[in-house]
Structures are given as C-alpha cells and as structure tokens.
Amino acid sequence: MSNIRIGLNKFKTYTELQQYTKNLVNNILSYNSVLNKDDEYFLFFSELLKRHPYYEEIKGCGIKQFITFKNFNNAIAIKVRRIDNSEDVFSWSKITKKYPKDNTRTNLNHACRLAIAKQIY
C-alpha cells in the first residue's frame, strides 16, 4: 500500500488521491475559480503539480495563481498563471495517477499539445 503525501494531505492509494482531487475540482472550485497564494487549496495544487514530469517547465518563473476553466471536452481543467502572467495548462487527472516515465510517445504528445495550446485554450 502506498502512502502519498501532497502538501498537508496524506492518501493511502492513488485512487483516493484522484477522488479527492476530482471532488475539489468539480464540487468545491467549479468553473472559473481562481486560487491565489493565500487560498486554502493553493498549497495542495502547488504540491500536486510537482508530480508532473514537466513541472519545471510549467512552473516557469513561479506560480501566481491556479485557474479553473472549461476545456474543449466541456470538463473543468486547470491552468497555471505565472508571476509574469504567462499561462500553461496541466492535467490534474494524469498526475493523480501513477505517472508513467517519459517515453517517445509521451514526449511527442506533449510537444503537439504545446504547439496548439494557445489556439484552443
């Protein structure tokens, strides 16, 4: 059994982490929420994001806010607004699972998403 710590929260399984995060995104934050550094869940999402294989790239010069929005699938997604006001989107659902190690396909998918991100978000 795993012990997964995200910020001040501890989860026994990845499923428990995913359900907790899904509840936050869909029921507590909802569409068009903005989390600033002094908000209750900012630390949780900051620590969760560290699990992302492209964390340094997404973090950039520093995170100012997390913003929820409806993506092209009409699901609630999260983007990061950096200190310089640039933005990037990340998948909260992928980083609540055991994240696969980088491989060629993952890198290609990421590159393709980056190439079109500003056109669709």
DSSP file with accessible surface (Angstrom, degrees, kcal/mol):
  #  RESIDUE AA STRUCTURE BP1 BP2  ACC     N-H-->O    O-->H-N    N-H-->O    O-->H-N    TCO  KAPPA ALPHA  PHI   PSI    X-CA   Y-CA   Z-CA
    1    1 A M              0   0  190      0, 0.0     2,-0.2     0, 0.0    12,-0.1   0.000 360.0 360.0 360.0 137.5    0.0    0.0    0.0
    2    2 A S        -     0   0   43     10,-0.6     2,-0.5     2,-0.0     0, 0.0  -0.524 360.0-151.9 -86.8 151.7    1.3    3.5   -0.9
    3    3 A N        -     0   0  109     -2,-0.2     2,-0.6     2,-0.0     9,-0.2  -0.957  19.6-172.9-119.9 108.8    1.5    6.5    1.3
    4    4 A I  E     -A   11   0A   9      7,-3.2     7,-3.1    -2,-0.5     2,-0.5  -0.902   5.0-163.6-108.4 122.2    1.2    9.5   -1.0
    5    5 A R  E     +A   10   0A 153     -2,-0.6     2,-0.5     5,-0.2     5,-0.2  -0.928  11.4 175.5-110.2 124.8    1.7   12.9    0.6
    6    6 A I  E >   -A    9   0A   4      3,-2.5     3,-2.2    -2,-0.5     2,-0.2  -0.956  67.1 -51.8-126.1 108.0    0.5   16.0   -1.2
    7    7 A G  T 3  S-     0   0   18     -2,-0.5    37,-0.1     1,-0.3    36,-0.0  -0.441 122.3 -20.3  62.1-126.1    1.0   19.2    0.9
    8    8 A L  T 3  S+     0   0  148     -2,-0.2     2,-0.3    -3,-0.1    -1,-0.3   0.462 121.2  95.2 -90.7  -2.4   -0.6   18.5    4.2
    9    9 A N  E <   -A    6   0A  46     -3,-2.2    -3,-2.5    35,-0.0     2,-0.4  -0.695  56.4-160.5 -95.6 145.2   -2.7   15.7    2.9
   10   10 A K  E     -A    5   0A 113     -2,-0.3     2,-0.4    -5,-0.2    -5,-0.2  -0.984   6.4-168.7-126.1 133.4   -1.9   12.0    3.0
   11   11 A F  E     -A    4   0A   7     -7,-3.1    -7,-3.2    -2,-0.4     3,-0.1  -0.956  19.7-153.2-124.7 140.8   -3.5    9.4    0.8
   12   12 A K  S    S+     0   0  122     -2,-0.4   -10,-0.6    -9,-0.2     2,-0.3   0.803  82.0  18.0 -79.5 -31.7   -3.3    5.6    1.1
   13   13 A T  S  > S-     0   0   56    -12,-0.1     4,-1.9    -9,-0.1     5,-0.1  -0.927  73.2-116.7-136.9 163.7   -3.9    5.0   -2.6
   14   14 A Y  H  > S+     0   0   58     -2,-0.3     4,-2.8     1,-0.2     5,-0.2   0.840 116.6  58.5 -67.8 -31.8   -3.7    6.8   -5.9
   15   15 A T  H  > S+     0   0   92      2,-0.2     4,-2.7     1,-0.2    -1,-0.2   0.921 104.9  49.3 -63.4 -42.5   -7.5    6.2   -6.3
   16   16 A E  H  > S+     0   0   84      2,-0.2     4,-2.3     1,-0.2    -2,-0.2   0.919 111.9  48.8 -62.9 -42.5   -8.1    8.1   -3.0
   17   17 A L  H  X S+     0   0    0     -4,-1.9     4,-2.5     2,-0.2     5,-0.2   0.928 112.1  48.9 -61.6 -44.7   -5.9   10.9   -4.3
   18   18 A Q  H  X S+     0   0   44     -4,-2.8     4,-2.8    78,-0.4    -2,-0.2   0.921 111.7  48.0 -64.8 -42.7   -7.7   11.1   -7.6
   19   19 A Q  H  X S+     0   0  105     -4,-2.7     4,-2.4     2,-0.2    -1,-0.2   0.911 112.1  49.8 -65.0 -41.6  -11.2   11.1   -5.9
   20   20 A Y  H  X S+     0   0   68     -4,-2.3     4,-2.2    -5,-0.2    -2,-0.2   0.943 114.4  44.3 -61.2 -47.4  -10.1   13.8   -3.5
   21   21 A T  H  X S+     0   0    0     -4,-2.5     4,-2.8     2,-0.2     5,-0.2   0.912 112.0  52.5 -66.2 -42.2   -8.7   16.0   -6.3
   22   22 A K  H  X S+     0   0   97     -4,-2.8     4,-2.9    -5,-0.2     5,-0.4   0.912 109.2  50.1 -60.6 -41.8  -11.8   15.3   -8.6
   23   23 A N  H  X>S+     0   0   70     -4,-2.4     4,-2.4    -5,-0.2     5,-1.3   0.919 111.2  49.2 -63.1 -42.7  -14.1   16.4   -5.7
   24   24 A L  I  X>S+     0   0    1     -4,-2.2     5,-3.4     3,-0.2     4,-0.8   0.952 116.0  42.2 -59.0 -50.4  -12.0   19.6   -5.3
   25   25 A V  I  <>S+     0   0    0     -4,-2.8     5,-1.4     3,-0.2    -2,-0.2   0.929 124.8  32.6 -65.8 -47.2  -12.1   20.5   -9.0
   26   26 A N  I  <5S+     0   0   63     -4,-2.9    -3,-0.2    -5,-0.2    -2,-0.2   0.827 132.1  22.3 -84.5 -32.5  -15.7   19.6   -9.7
   27   27 A N  I  <5S+     0   0  117     -4,-2.4    -3,-0.2    -5,-0.4    -2,-0.1   0.764 129.0  30.9-109.8 -31.6  -17.5   20.4   -6.5
   28   28 A I  I  <<S+     0   0   79     -5,-1.3    -3,-0.2    -4,-0.8    -4,-0.2   0.887 130.2  26.2 -97.6 -48.8  -15.5   22.9   -4.5
   29   29 A L  I   <S+     0   0   10     -5,-3.4    -4,-0.2    -6,-0.2    -3,-0.2   0.924  86.4 170.4 -81.3 -46.3  -13.6   25.0   -7.1
   30   30 A S    > < -     0   0   56     -5,-1.4     3,-0.9    -6,-0.5     2,-0.2   0.041  46.8 -20.2  59.0-168.7  -16.0   24.6  -10.0
   31   31 A Y  T 3  S+     0   0  118      1,-0.2    38,-0.2    -5,-0.2    45,-0.0  -0.420 127.5   8.4 -74.2 135.0  -15.8   26.6  -13.3
   32   32 A N  T 3  S+     0   0   99     36,-0.4     2,-0.2     1,-0.2    -1,-0.2   0.764  83.5 153.7  68.7  30.9  -13.8   29.9  -13.3
   33   33 A S    <   -     0   0   29     -3,-0.9    35,-2.4     2,-0.0     2,-0.5  -0.628  29.9-154.1 -84.3 149.1  -12.3   29.7   -9.9
   34   34 A V  E     -B   67   0B  65     -2,-0.2     2,-0.6    33,-0.2    33,-0.2  -0.993   2.4-159.5-125.5 123.9   -9.0   31.5   -9.2
   35   35 A L  E     -B   66   0B  13     31,-3.3    31,-1.8    -2,-0.5     2,-0.2  -0.920  10.5-169.7-104.3 119.3   -6.7   30.2   -6.4
   36   36 A N  E >   -B   65   0B  61     -2,-0.6     3,-2.4    29,-0.2     6,-0.3  -0.564  42.2 -92.5 -96.8 171.0   -4.2   32.8   -5.1
   37   37 A K  T 3  S+     0   0  135     27,-0.6     6,-0.1     1,-0.3    28,-0.1   0.762 125.5  51.5 -57.5 -26.8   -1.3   32.0   -2.8
   38   38 A D  T 3  S+     0   0  139      4,-0.1    -1,-0.3     3,-0.0     2,-0.1   0.459  87.1 109.6 -92.1   1.7   -3.4   32.8    0.3
   39   39 A D  S X> S-     0   0   57     -3,-2.4     3,-1.2     1,-0.1     4,-0.5  -0.459  78.9-115.2 -78.9 153.7   -6.3   30.5   -0.7
   40   40 A E  T 34 S+     0   0  157      1,-0.3     4,-0.3     2,-0.1     3,-0.2   0.820 110.9  38.3 -57.0 -39.3   -6.9   27.2    1.2
   41   41 A Y  T 3> S+     0   0   41      1,-0.2     4,-2.1     2,-0.1    -1,-0.3   0.402  87.2  94.8 -99.9   3.7   -6.2   24.8   -1.7
   42   42 A F  H <> S+     0   0   18     -3,-1.2     4,-2.5    -6,-0.3     5,-0.2   0.938  86.3  49.4 -60.5 -45.7   -3.2   26.7   -3.3
   43   43 A L  H  X S+     0   0   79     -4,-0.5     4,-2.6    -3,-0.2     5,-0.3   0.918 108.8  53.6 -60.9 -42.7   -0.6   24.6   -1.4
   44   44 A F  H  > S+     0   0    7     -4,-0.3     4,-2.7     1,-0.2    -1,-0.2   0.952 112.7  42.2 -58.2 -50.3   -2.3   21.4   -2.4
   45   45 A F  H  X S+     0   0    1     -4,-2.1     4,-2.4     1,-0.2    -1,-0.2   0.863 112.3  55.0 -69.4 -31.5   -2.3   22.2   -6.1
   46   46 A S  H  X S+     0   0   19     -4,-2.5     4,-0.9    -5,-0.2    -1,-0.2   0.930 113.8  41.1 -62.5 -45.3    1.3   23.5   -5.9
   47   47 A E  H  < S+     0   0   60     -4,-2.6     4,-0.4    -5,-0.2     3,-0.3   0.874 113.4  53.5 -71.7 -37.6    2.5   20.2   -4.3
   48   48 A L  H >< S+     0   0    0     -4,-2.7     3,-1.9    -5,-0.3     4,-0.2   0.928 103.6  57.0 -61.7 -42.5    0.3   18.1   -6.7
   49   49 A L  H >< S+     0   0    0     -4,-2.4     3,-2.2     1,-0.3    -1,-0.2   0.819  91.3  71.4 -61.2 -27.8    1.9   19.9   -9.7
   50   50 A K  T 3< S+     0   0  103     -4,-0.9    -1,-0.3    -3,-0.3    -2,-0.2   0.719  88.2  64.8 -62.6 -18.1    5.4   18.8   -8.5
   51   51 A R  T <  S+     0   0   69     -3,-1.9    -1,-0.3    -4,-0.4    -2,-0.2   0.616  79.6 103.9 -76.7 -15.0    4.4   15.3   -9.6
   52   52 A H  S X  S-     0   0   16     -3,-2.2     3,-1.7    -4,-0.2     4,-0.2  -0.495  74.9-135.1 -71.9 135.8    4.2   16.4  -13.2
   53   53 A P  T 3  S+     0   0   50      0, 0.0     3,-0.2     0, 0.0    -1,-0.1   0.760 108.0  45.2 -64.2 -20.1    7.2   15.3  -15.4
   54   54 A Y  T 3> S+     0   0   32      1,-0.2     4,-2.6     2,-0.1     5,-0.2  -0.050  75.4 130.2-109.9  32.5    7.3   18.8  -16.9
   55   55 A Y  H <> S+     0   0   39     -3,-1.7     4,-3.3     1,-0.2     5,-0.3   0.904  70.1  50.2 -53.4 -50.4    6.9   20.6  -13.6
   56   56 A E  H  > S+     0   0  125      1,-0.2     4,-2.1    -3,-0.2    -1,-0.2   0.899 112.9  47.3 -60.0 -40.2    9.9   23.0  -14.1
   57   57 A E  H  4 S+     0   0   89      2,-0.2    -1,-0.2    -3,-0.2    -2,-0.2   0.914 115.7  44.4 -67.1 -42.6    8.6   24.0  -17.5
   58   58 A I  H  < S+     0   0    2     -4,-2.6    -2,-0.2     1,-0.2    -1,-0.2   0.919 113.6  50.3 -69.8 -41.5    5.0   24.5  -16.2
   59   59 A K  H >< S+     0   0   59     -4,-3.3     3,-2.1    -5,-0.2    -2,-0.2   0.901  81.3 161.1 -64.3 -40.1    6.2   26.4  -13.1
   60   60 A G  T 3< S-     0   0   38     -4,-2.1    -1,-0.2    -5,-0.3     3,-0.1  -0.296  71.3  -7.5  57.1-128.5    8.4   28.7  -15.2
   61   61 A C  T 3  S-     0   0   74      1,-0.3    -1,-0.3    -2,-0.0     2,-0.1   0.476 128.3 -59.7 -81.4  -0.6    9.3   31.9  -13.2
   62   62 A G    <   -     0   0   14     -3,-2.1    21,-2.0    -4,-0.1     2,-0.5  -0.385  55.4 -87.9 131.4 150.1    6.9   31.0  -10.4
   63   63 A I  E     + C   0  82B  15     19,-0.2    19,-0.2     1,-0.2     3,-0.1  -0.766  35.3 168.9 -94.7 126.9    3.2   30.3   -9.9
   64   64 A K  E     -     0   0B  77     17,-2.8   -27,-0.6    -2,-0.5     2,-0.3   0.802  66.6  -5.0 -98.1 -42.5    0.9   33.2   -9.1
   65   65 A Q  E     -BC  36  81B  26     16,-2.1    16,-2.9   -29,-0.1     2,-0.4  -0.986  50.6-136.1-151.1 157.0   -2.5   31.5   -9.5
   66   66 A F  E     -BC  35  80B   4    -31,-1.8   -31,-3.3    -2,-0.3     2,-0.4  -0.970  28.9-167.8-111.5 135.2   -4.3   28.4  -10.4
   67   67 A I  E     -BC  34  79B  12     12,-2.8    12,-2.8    -2,-0.4     2,-0.3  -0.984  10.7-147.3-129.0 131.0   -7.4   29.0  -12.6
   68   68 A T  E     + C   0  78B   4    -35,-2.4   -36,-0.4    -2,-0.4     2,-0.3  -0.733  27.6 158.8 -94.8 148.3  -10.2   26.5  -13.5
   69   69 A F  E     - C   0  77B  22      8,-2.0     8,-3.5    -2,-0.3     2,-0.5  -0.959  45.0 -92.5-156.6 166.3  -11.9   26.7  -16.9
   70   70 A K  E     - C   0  76B  89     -2,-0.3     6,-0.2     6,-0.2     2,-0.1  -0.786  42.3-152.7 -87.9 127.1  -13.9   24.5  -19.2
   71   71 A N    >   -     0   0   33      4,-2.9     3,-2.3    -2,-0.5    50,-0.1  -0.200  39.1 -81.4 -88.5-173.4  -11.8   22.8  -21.8
   72   72 A F  T 3  S+     0   0  131      1,-0.3    -1,-0.1     2,-0.1    -2,-0.0   0.701 131.5  55.4 -66.9 -16.4  -12.8   21.6  -25.3
   73   73 A N  T 3  S-     0   0  117      2,-0.2    -1,-0.3     0, 0.0     3,-0.1   0.309 117.5-114.1 -92.0   6.0  -14.4   18.4  -23.8
   74   74 A N  S <  S+     0   0  114     -3,-2.3     2,-0.3     1,-0.3    -2,-0.1   0.726  76.9 129.7  65.6  22.8  -16.5   20.7  -21.5
   75   75 A A        -     0   0   48      1,-0.0    -4,-2.9    -6,-0.0     2,-0.5  -0.733  69.7 -98.3-100.8 157.3  -14.7   19.3  -18.5
   76   76 A I  E     +C   70   0B  23     -2,-0.3     2,-0.2    -6,-0.2    -6,-0.2  -0.641  49.0 179.4 -79.0 124.7  -13.2   21.5  -15.8
   77   77 A A  E     -C   69   0B  10     -8,-3.5    -8,-2.0    -2,-0.5     2,-0.4  -0.737  19.8-128.3-119.4 169.8   -9.5   21.9  -16.4
   78   78 A I  E     -CD  68  90B   2     12,-0.7    12,-2.0    -2,-0.2     2,-0.3  -0.968  18.8-174.8-125.4 137.3   -6.7   23.8  -14.5
   79   79 A K  E     -CD  67  89B  37    -12,-2.8   -12,-2.8    -2,-0.4     2,-0.4  -0.920  20.6-129.3-125.3 157.1   -4.2   26.3  -15.8
   80   80 A V  E     -CD  66  88B   0      8,-3.5     8,-1.7    -2,-0.3     2,-0.6  -0.866  10.4-156.1-102.9 131.8   -1.3   28.0  -14.1
   81   81 A R  E     -CD  65  87B  67    -16,-2.9   -17,-2.8    -2,-0.4   -16,-2.1  -0.965  21.1-148.0-105.8 121.0   -0.8   31.7  -14.3
   82   82 A R  E >   -C   63   0B  27      4,-3.1     3,-2.2    -2,-0.6   -19,-0.2  -0.302  29.0 -98.0 -83.2 172.4    2.8   32.5  -13.6
   83   83 A I  T 3  S+     0   0   98    -21,-2.0   -20,-0.1     1,-0.3    -1,-0.1   0.842 127.0  53.3 -58.6 -33.8    4.3   35.6  -12.0
   84   84 A D  T 3  S-     0   0  100    -22,-0.3    -1,-0.3     2,-0.1     3,-0.1   0.310 120.4-111.8 -85.6  10.5    4.9   37.1  -15.4
   85   85 A N  S <  S+     0   0   94     -3,-2.2    -2,-0.1     1,-0.3     2,-0.1   0.479  74.9 134.4  71.0   6.2    1.2   36.5  -16.3
   86   86 A S        -     0   0   41     -5,-0.1    -4,-3.1     1,-0.0     2,-0.3  -0.459  43.2-145.9 -75.6 159.5    2.0   33.8  -18.9
   87   87 A E  E     -D   81   0B  72     -6,-0.2     2,-0.3    -2,-0.1    -6,-0.2  -0.923  20.3-178.5-131.7 155.4   -0.2   30.7  -18.6
   88   88 A D  E     -D   80   0B  22     -8,-1.7    -8,-3.5    -2,-0.3     2,-0.3  -0.985  20.4-133.4-150.0 147.7    0.1   26.9  -19.1
   89   89 A V  E     -D   79   0B  27     -2,-0.3     2,-0.3   -10,-0.3   -10,-0.2  -0.778  21.6-175.3-101.5 144.7   -2.4   24.1  -18.8
   90   90 A F  E     -D   78   0B   7    -12,-2.0     2,-0.8    -2,-0.3   -12,-0.7  -0.974  29.1-114.8-137.9 156.2   -1.8   20.8  -17.0
   91   91 A S     >  -     0   0   28     -2,-0.3     4,-1.3     1,-0.2   -14,-0.1  -0.794  22.4-174.7 -91.9 108.6   -3.7   17.6  -16.5
   92   92 A W  H  > S+     0   0   30     -2,-0.8     4,-0.6     1,-0.2    -1,-0.2   0.845  84.2  58.4 -69.4 -30.4   -4.7   17.2  -12.8
   93   93 A S  H >4 S+     0   0   40      1,-0.2     3,-0.5     2,-0.2    -1,-0.2   0.881 104.1  50.3 -70.3 -33.9   -6.2   13.7  -13.6
   94   94 A K  H >4 S+     0   0   98      1,-0.2     3,-1.1     2,-0.2    -1,-0.2   0.884 109.2  50.1 -70.9 -36.4   -2.9   12.4  -15.0
   95   95 A I  H 3< S+     0   0    0     -4,-1.3    -1,-0.2     1,-0.3    -2,-0.2   0.514 100.5  63.9 -85.6  -0.2   -0.8   13.5  -12.1
   96   96 A T  T << S+     0   0    0     -4,-0.6   -78,-0.4    -3,-0.5    -1,-0.3   0.424 100.8  64.2 -94.0   0.0   -3.2   11.9   -9.6
   97   97 A K  S <  S-     0   0  100     -3,-1.1     2,-0.7    -4,-0.2   -82,-0.0  -0.664 113.4 -75.3-108.1 171.0   -2.3    8.5  -11.1
   98   98 A K        -     0   0  146     -2,-0.2    -2,-0.1     1,-0.1    -3,-0.0  -0.573  59.8-133.6 -65.0 112.2    1.0    6.7  -11.1
   99   99 A Y        -     0   0   55     -2,-0.7     3,-0.1    -4,-0.2    -4,-0.1  -0.578  14.6-124.2 -77.5 127.9    2.6    8.8  -13.8
  100  100 A P        -     0   0   80      0, 0.0     3,-0.1     0, 0.0    -1,-0.1  -0.357  31.1-100.7 -67.8 151.1    4.4    6.8  -16.5
  101  101 A K        -     0   0  185      1,-0.1     5,-0.1    -2,-0.0     0, 0.0  -0.306  51.9 -82.9 -65.7 155.3    8.0    7.5  -17.1
  102  102 A D        +     0   0   80      4,-0.1     2,-0.3    -3,-0.1    -1,-0.1  -0.296  57.5 166.5 -58.5 141.6    8.8    9.7  -20.1
  103  103 A N     >  -     0   0   79     -3,-0.1     4,-2.6     1,-0.1     5,-0.2  -0.906  51.5 -89.8-145.8 177.2    8.9    7.9  -23.4
  104  104 A T  H  > S+     0   0  122     -2,-0.3     4,-2.5     1,-0.2     5,-0.2   0.912 124.4  48.7 -60.0 -43.5    9.0    8.9  -27.0
  105  105 A R  H  > S+     0   0  188      2,-0.2     4,-2.8     1,-0.2    -1,-0.2   0.922 111.4  49.5 -65.0 -43.1    5.2    8.9  -27.4
  106  106 A T  H  > S+     0   0   30      1,-0.2     4,-2.4     2,-0.2    -1,-0.2   0.933 112.3  48.5 -60.4 -44.3    4.7   10.9  -24.2
  107  107 A N  H  X S+     0   0   74     -4,-2.6     4,-2.3     2,-0.2    -2,-0.2   0.901 112.0  48.9 -64.1 -40.5    7.2   13.5  -25.4
  108  108 A L  H  X S+     0   0  104     -4,-2.5     4,-2.5    -5,-0.2     5,-0.2   0.933 111.3  49.4 -65.1 -45.2    5.6   13.7  -28.9
  109  109 A N  H  X S+     0   0   79     -4,-2.8     4,-2.4     1,-0.2    -2,-0.2   0.914 111.6  49.2 -59.5 -43.5    2.1   14.1  -27.3
  110  110 A H  H  X S+     0   0   36     -4,-2.4     4,-2.5    -5,-0.2    -1,-0.2   0.929 110.7  49.8 -62.9 -43.6    3.4   16.9  -25.1
  111  111 A A  H  X S+     0   0   54     -4,-2.3     4,-2.0     1,-0.2    -2,-0.2   0.910 111.5  48.8 -62.5 -41.8    5.1   18.7  -28.0
  112  112 A C  H  X S+     0   0   69     -4,-2.5     4,-1.3     2,-0.2    -1,-0.2   0.910 111.0  49.9 -65.4 -41.9    1.9   18.6  -30.1
  113  113 A R  H  X S+     0   0  109     -4,-2.4     4,-1.4     1,-0.2     3,-0.3   0.910 110.5  50.1 -63.7 -42.3   -0.2   19.9  -27.2
  114  114 A L  H  < S+     0   0   72     -4,-2.5     4,-0.5     1,-0.2    -1,-0.2   0.891 105.9  57.5 -62.4 -37.7    2.2   22.7  -26.6
  115  115 A A  H  < S+     0   0   74     -4,-2.0    -1,-0.2     1,-0.2    -2,-0.2   0.831 120.2  26.5 -64.2 -32.7    2.2   23.6  -30.3
  116  116 A I  H >X S+     0   0   78     -4,-1.3     4,-1.3    -3,-0.3     3,-1.2   0.477  91.1 102.0-109.9  -1.5   -1.6   24.1  -30.4
  117  117 A A  H >X S+     0   0   19     -4,-1.4     4,-1.9     1,-0.3     3,-0.5   0.879  81.5  50.3 -55.1 -43.9   -2.4   25.1  -26.7
  118  118 A K  H 34 S+     0   0  196     -4,-0.5    -1,-0.3     1,-0.2    -2,-0.1   0.771 108.8  54.5 -69.2 -21.4   -2.7   28.8  -27.3
  119  119 A Q  H <4 S+     0   0  156     -3,-1.2    -1,-0.2     1,-0.1    -2,-0.2   0.783 118.0  32.0 -80.7 -28.2   -5.1   28.1  -30.2
  120  120 A I  H <<        0   0   78     -4,-1.3    -2,-0.2    -3,-0.5    -1,-0.1   0.572 360.0 360.0-108.1 -11.7   -7.5   26.0  -28.2
  121  121 A Y     <        0   0   74     -4,-1.9   -50,-0.1    -5,-0.2    -1,-0.0  -0.864 360.0 360.0-112.5 360.0   -7.3   27.5  -24.7
